[in-house]
Amino acid sequence: MSFPQRLIDGYSAFSGGRLKSEQDRYRELGERGQKPEIMVIGCCDSRVSPEAIFDVGPGELFVMRNIANLVPTYQPEATAHGDADVG
């Protein structure tokens, strides 16, 4: 199976356009690390792009995507923090 041409074209457009205009920002993120101040928890639905919706640049959001944007309740003594309580 070959790599989809539209992804190859998209990467070429990115590397020839946006990457060049944001090269310093990408370099800084690589050298100094990421320190986003905002976390977005959202659904893994491919139609939703938090970066596009909020019009932010690289490294500005920490995005966690999962099914139905579920967040387990805080339970400091529980042993399975990532599991839904089905009991």
Residue, then its C-alpha position, 0 to 999 in steps of 0.5 A: m500500500s502506498f502512502p496517500q498522495r494528498l498527504i505527500d502533497g500536504y507535507s510538501a506544502f507545509s515544509g515549503g510554507r508554514l514550516k518556513s514561516e514558523q521555523d524559529r518557533y519549532r526550533e524553540l519548542g524542540e530546544r526548550g520544550q513545550k509548556p502549554e498553559i491550556m489543556v483541551i480534552g476532546c473527542c477523537d472525532s477526526r472532524v474536530s481540530p482544537e488547534a484550528i477551532f481556537d486558532v493557536g500555533p504549535g505548542e500552545l495547547f496540550v490536547m488529549r483526545n479520547i472516545a467521547n471526551l471522558v474524564p474519570t472522576y477524581q478518586p485519590e484512593a482508587t487503583a484504576h484511575g483510567d477506568a469508568d466506574v461501572g459498579 
